Amino acid sequence: MPLVYIDDLTVGMILGEDLFTSKNRLVLAEGVELTAEHLQMFKSWGVIEVEIDEESLGEEYLRQQEAVAQFVEQAESYLFRRFSLNDVECEPVATVYRHTVHRSAQSLSQGWDPVTVVANLDIDLEERSTPLSVPKLLVGDVELVSLPGVYNRIVEVLEHPDSSSHKLAEVISKDASLSVRLLTLVNSPMYGFSGKIDSVSRAVSLLGTNELTNLAVGVSVISKFKDIPSDLLDMDGFWRHSIRCGLYARILAKHLGLSGEEGYFTGGLLHDIGRLILLNRASQSYKRAIAKARNDHSPMFLAEQETLQTDHSIVGKLLAMRWRLPPQLLRMIGGHHSPSLNDYAIESSLMHVADFLAHACGHEVHLVNEIPPLQLKAWEATGLKEDLIAPTIRQVDVEFKEIVKIFFSEA
């Protein structure tokens, strides 16, 4: 009995086997003819594929599958190497892998050319390197390690005894570029507000001061750091991955009923910010870490630890502390590769999962080809279930293009 992927199901196909939920509850019996309502239900339940009676598939479906078969093989070959640090037969990685194979096959059929890192760096890995002093990385060159002035003014307003949402809106409104991006973001499909939000004060009243402040941090940092020159990293791809990670974190936080969704979005935007400091302030040392990761086919953060005696999450956390960002963001930035250091706090664990999904489901490839390993204990700490993976991936796909336009437009 053929398995048919959710996006390939059509009205009139006949279920070839009983369908159960993840909690083993029967929802549809073998022999049921699928309707439009059934297909919508499958998507909301997180169903990825179902058994379909072969005789009900139809000639058009068979022709499409024959045409895409070669791309499935190509996608599996490409992704099997990318997932080499993960067990693709163990949940929840197995579900992510199956979904990613199908999405990649579709992209390949539409002309997508997969990116792989092949460049070898001329570095002698036998030569001993000097451990980096992280505090020294964050001194001097005030322009690089300081947040835009508008955020400092926001912090001053929030810390003032007479702070108010009106005063916060007033400060943000004085920065035309920031105001335009924030309002465009709040009016995007990511929020789905009914009616147009046409003022910063209205946005503050709808989201709250903390939420809008978190968004202002993310927007300010991308605007300031997106054009940092580097011959080692594609900055456009870096920020696309960060945006994707932020979307995953926000949507998963919403699924879990966690407060402060915008904090999770901003945490995703900033989770790799320490990497930019390392690339800019210690590029030669960082080249050694990249060379080691490529040579050993190991996760980038482990190569950083072995080569530099630190990693980008630690550097990013110290930078965030210097910026006086909230503790919630510190845990996301500092713990996204090592959630155990924060006793698997929900912020660190959720950002770890979001980063894994963003690497797995995005076409951006950074520095090394391998996707960082998903730590199962972090997944368990979030309380997420496998049936959330498919609808979450689908929702991020819908929102991603619009959000990228907002952050990369010239405002």
Secondary structure as UniProt FT lines:
FT   STRAND          3..5
FT   HELIX           6..8
FT   TURN            11..12
FT   STRAND          14..15
FT   STRAND          19..20
FT   TURN            22..23
FT   STRAND          26..28
FT   TURN            30..31
FT   HELIX           36..45
FT   STRAND          49..52
FT   HELIX           54..56
FT   HELIX           59..82
FT   TURN            83..85
FT   TURN            88..89
FT   TURN            91..92
FT   HELIX           93..109
FT   TURN            110..111
FT   TURN            125..126
FT   HELIX           134..137
FT   HELIX           142..145
FT   HELIX           149..159
FT   TURN            161..162
FT   HELIX           165..173
FT   HELIX           176..186
FT   TURN            189..191
FT   HELIX           200..207
FT   HELIX           209..225
FT   TURN            226..227
FT   HELIX           235..255
FT   TURN            256..257
FT   HELIX           261..270
FT   TURN            271..272
FT   HELIX           273..281
FT   HELIX           283..296
FT   HELIX           300..308
FT   HELIX           312..322
FT   TURN            323..324
FT   HELIX           327..335
FT   HELIX           339..342
FT   TURN            343..344
FT   HELIX           346..361
FT   HELIX           376..382
FT   HELIX           386..388
FT   HELIX           389..408
//
